[in-house]
């Protein structure tokens, strides 16, 4: 059974207002900023199927807890659909990703890895298993796809020591922040370019499965993030969160009814669960500001996706919300 990550000290992302441009939708915006389209619509008093119009202002909360802090690492947390890149204990990249489908055949594997290959403008040699799937679905079957706009790998491929699995871009950005790959980790084209430029051969990484994450920031606030248990590994629920809070000495600082609601909602956003009386005692409690703690640590049910548009709206990624380190 999956258990909460060790107590974290950092969150990425923030709360901010976003002005809608032509071509934007809740799905398109959510995929870029790392927010469920359904939750994004709900928090703005709308339905995910509602149309957005140029000039509309929507409020975005894309705060995510950094689950395991490392000195130098590529870290992917599958339920969170987030990839974090660390350099010298600094979070230098925080990117929404698409991961493997819930089907056991296509789940993204868990474990440590090493970067063993880096290719720009890759050719996609279609695995036999995917060819069989496409044939069964009545699609045109290809052995390989040359570089270009029709290549599902996008412009960059980072090969891992895990068999067949890699980190790559996409020619269909709206599919990012979903569970729909054949096991690979898929990033927005801008994000994979930034990551590709930042990593090198033999860099190490880890893919983890942590649906529940708890953080205490350096201003004293407590945040809890609850994700859907998409691979059915179990979460431990509120009991596991209580155990972690008590073990780290913060149990008395948590608003437990609020925490229970966060665990139950599984909305994938880091929520402030600090007890109000603790805030009243002097702890900073402005949860409406973009927040990233830089304290050094101690030793599914979405509507069908639309077809991609001819031009992808330019949206600011989560990483751009990080303050300078």
C-alpha positions in Angstrom: 0.0 0.0 0.0 1.3 3.5 -0.9 1.9 5.7 2.1 2.4 9.5 2.3 5.8 10.9 1.4 8.2 12.0 4.1 7.2 15.5 5.4 8.1 18.0 2.7 9.2 21.7 3.2 8.4 23.0 -0.3 5.5 23.7 -2.6 5.6 25.0 -6.2 3.1 26.9 -8.2 0.7 29.5 -6.7 -2.6 31.2 -6.9 -3.2 33.8 -9.6 -5.7 35.2 -12.1 -5.4 34.2 -15.8 -6.8 36.1 -18.7 -8.3 33.8 -21.3 -7.2 34.0 -24.9 -8.8 32.7 -28.1 -8.6 29.0 -28.3 -8.3 28.4 -24.5 -10.5 25.9 -22.7 -10.5 24.4 -19.2 -8.8 21.3 -20.6 -6.1 23.3 -22.5 -5.4 25.6 -19.5 -5.4 22.7 -17.0 -3.0 20.6 -19.1 -0.5 23.5 -19.2 -0.7 24.5 -15.6 -1.1 21.1 -13.9 -4.7 21.4 -12.7 -7.6 19.0 -13.4 -9.9 20.7 -15.9 -12.9 19.6 -13.7 -11.4 21.1 -10.6 -10.4 24.3 -12.4 -13.9 24.7 -13.7 -15.5 23.9 -10.3 -13.3 26.4 -8.4 -14.4 29.1 -10.9 -18.1 28.2 -10.5 -18.4 26.6 -13.9 -18.8 23.2 -15.6 -15.8 21.8 -17.5 -17.9 21.8 -20.7 -18.6 25.5 -20.4 -17.0 27.7 -23.1 -14.4 30.3 -22.3 -14.1 33.6 -24.2 -11.2 35.8 -24.9 -10.9 38.3 -22.0 -12.5 36.1 -19.4 -10.6 36.0 -16.1 -10.3 32.7 -14.3 -8.6 32.0 -11.0 -5.9 29.3 -11.0 -4.5 27.4 -8.0 -1.7 25.1 -9.2 0.2 24.6 -6.0 1.8 21.2 -5.6 3.9 19.7 -2.8 7.4 18.6 -3.7 7.1 15.0 -2.4 10.7 13.9 -1.9 13.6 16.4 -1.9 16.9 15.4 -3.3 20.2 17.1 -4.1 20.4 16.3 -7.8 17.6 14.2 -9.3 14.8 13.9 -11.9 11.8 12.9 -9.9 8.4 11.9 -11.2 5.4 11.3 -8.9 2.9 9.3 -10.9 -0.4 10.1 -9.1 0.6 13.7 -9.0 1.4 13.8 -12.7 4.4 16.1 -11.9 8.1 15.9 -12.8 10.6 17.8 -10.6 14.2 18.6 -11.5 16.6 19.3 -8.6 20.1 20.8 -8.8 22.0 21.3 -5.5 18.8 21.0 -3.5 17.1 23.6 -5.6 13.9 22.9 -7.6 15.0 24.1 -11.0 12.0 22.7 -12.9 8.4 21.6 -12.0 6.5 20.3 -14.9 3.0 18.7 -15.5 3.3 15.3 -17.3 1.2 12.6 -18.8 1.9 9.1 -17.5 0.8 5.5 -18.4 -2.8 4.4 -18.6 -4.4 2.7 -15.6 -4.4 -0.6 -17.6 -1.7 -2.9 -16.1 -0.2 -3.3 -19.6 0.6 0.4 -19.9 1.4 1.6 -16.4 4.5 3.7 -16.0 6.9 1.6 -13.9 8.2 2.7 -10.4 11.8 2.8 -9.4 15.2 4.3 -9.8 16.6 5.0 -13.3 19.6 6.6 -15.1 19.5 8.7 -18.3 21.1 6.5 -21.0 20.1 8.3 -24.2 19.3 11.8 -25.3 18.0 12.4 -28.8 16.8 15.6 -30.6 14.3 15.1 -33.5 13.9 11.4 -32.7 12.4 8.8 -34.9 9.7 6.8 -33.2 10.1 3.1 -33.7 6.7 1.8 -32.9 6.8 -1.2 -30.4 5.1 -4.3 -31.6 2.6 -4.1 -28.7 1.4 -0.7 -29.8 1.2 -1.8 -33.4 -1.1 -4.7 -32.4 -3.2 -2.3 -30.4 -3.5 0.1 -33.3 -4.4 -2.7 -35.7 -7.1 -3.9 -33.3 -8.5 -0.4 -33.3 -8.6 -0.2 -37.0 -5.9 2.4 -37.3 -3.1 2.6 -39.9 -0.2 0.7 -38.5 3.3 2.1 -39.0 6.7 0.5 -38.1 8.3 3.9 -37.4 7.4 7.6 -37.5 10.0 10.1 -38.8 10.8 13.4 -37.0 8.3 16.1 -37.7 4.8 17.4 -36.6 3.2 13.9 -36.8 5.7 12.3 -34.4 4.1 11.6 -31.0 7.6 11.9 -29.3 7.8 15.5 -30.2 11.2 17.1 -30.6 13.1 15.6 -27.7 13.6 12.1 -26.2 15.4 11.3 -22.9 15.9 7.5 -22.8 15.9 5.8 -19.4 17.5 2.6 -18.1 14.0 1.3 -17.6 13.0 -0.9 -20.6 11.2 0.9 -23.4 10.3 3.9 -21.1 11.5 7.4 -21.8 10.7 11.1 -21.1 9.7 12.9 -24.2 7.7 15.7 -25.7 4.5 15.5 -27.7 2.7 16.8 -30.8 -0.5 17.0 -28.9 0.1 19.2 -25.8 -3.5 19.0 -24.6 -2.9 15.4 -23.5 -0.3 16.5 -20.9 -1.4 16.1 -17.2 -3.3 12.9 -17.9 -3.1 9.1 -17.7 -3.0 8.2 -21.3 0.5 7.2 -22.4 1.8 3.7 -23.1 4.1 4.0 -20.1 6.4 6.9 -21.1 6.4 10.3 -19.3 5.2 13.0 -21.7 5.9 16.7 -21.3 4.7 19.9 -23.0 7.0 20.9 -25.9 8.4 23.9 -24.0 9.0 21.9 -20.9 10.8 19.0 -22.5 13.1 21.5 -24.2 13.9 23.1 -20.9 14.5 19.7 -19.2 16.5 18.4 -22.2 18.9 21.4 -21.9 19.2 20.8 -18.1 20.0 17.1 -17.9 23.0 15.0 -19.1 23.7 11.4 -19.8 24.1 9.3 -16.6 21.9 11.7 -14.5 19.8 9.8 -12.1 16.2 9.9 -11.4 13.3 8.1 -9.6 9.7 7.4 -10.4 7.6 7.2 -7.2 3.9 6.6 -6.4 2.8 9.0 -3.6 -0.9 9.9 -3.7 -0.8 11.7 -0.3 1.7 14.4 0.6 2.1 16.6 3.6 4.3 19.7 3.9 5.2 22.2 6.6 6.6 25.4 5.1 9.2 27.6 6.7 6.4 30.2 7.6 4.7 27.5 9.7 1.8 26.7 7.4 0.7 23.1 6.8 -0.3 21.9 3.3 -1.9 18.6 2.3 -2.2 17.3 -1.3 -4.4 14.3 -2.2 -4.3 12.6 -5.6 -6.5 9.9 -7.1 -5.1 6.4 -6.6 -5.1 5.8 -10.3 -3.1 2.5 -10.2 -5.1 1.1 -7.2 -2.2 0.7 -4.9 -3.9 2.2 -1.9 -3.2 5.5 -0.1 -3.5 4.8 3.6 -6.1 7.6 3.9 -6.4 10.1 6.7 -4.9 7.5 9.2 -1.6 7.6 7.3 -1.6 11.4 7.2 -2.3 11.5 11.0 0.6 9.0 11.6 3.0 11.2 9.6 1.9 14.4 11.3 2.2 12.9 14.8 5.6 11.4 13.9 6.9 14.8 12.8 5.4 16.7 15.7 2.9 18.8 13.8 -0.3 16.9 14.6 -1.6 19.7 16.9 -1.1 22.2 14.1 -3.5 20.6 11.6 -7.2 21.3 11.1 -8.2 17.7 10.9 -11.8 18.1 9.7 -10.3 20.2 6.8 -7.6 17.6 6.2 -10.2 14.8 6.0 -12.1 16.8 3.3 -8.9 17.2 1.3 -8.1 13.5 1.5 -11.6 12.7 0.4 -11.8 15.2 -2.4 -8.6 14.0 -4.2 -8.5 17.2 -6.2 -4.8 17.2 -6.7 -4.0 20.7 -5.3 -1.9 21.5 -2.2 -4.5 22.8 0.3 -3.7 24.8 3.4 -4.8 22.7 6.4 -3.2 24.9 9.1 -5.4 25.1 12.3 -6.9 28.6 12.5 -5.8 29.1 16.1 -2.2 28.5 15.0 -2.6 31.2 12.3 -4.1 33.5 14.9 -1.0 33.0 17.0 1.1 34.8 14.4 1.8 32.3 11.6 1.6 33.8 8.2 -1.7 32.7 6.7 -2.1 34.4 3.3 -2.9 31.5 1.1 -3.7 33.7 -1.8 -0.1 34.5 -2.7 2.1 32.4 -4.9 4.1 30.3 -2.4 7.3 28.4 -2.7 9.3 27.5 0.4 13.0 27.2 -0.1 13.9 25.8 3.3 16.7 23.3 2.9 15.5 19.9 4.0 17.1 17.9 6.7 19.4 14.8 6.2 -9.6 10.1 -14.2 -13.1 11.1 -14.8 -12.5 13.7 -17.4 -14.6 14.4 -20.5 -13.3 13.3 -24.0 -10.4 15.4 -25.2 -10.9 17.8 -28.1 -8.8 17.6 -31.2 -5.7 19.8 -31.2 -6.0 23.2 -32.7 -3.8 24.6 -35.4 -2.0 26.9 -33.0 -1.4 26.1 -29.4 -2.0 29.1 -27.1 1.1 30.3 -25.3 0.6 29.6 -21.6 3.0 30.1 -18.8 4.2 26.8 -17.2 4.4 26.0 -13.5 8.2 26.4 -13.5 7.8 30.0 -14.5 5.9 30.6 -11.2 9.0 29.6 -9.2 10.9 32.5 -7.6 14.6 33.0 -8.4 16.8 30.8 -6.3 
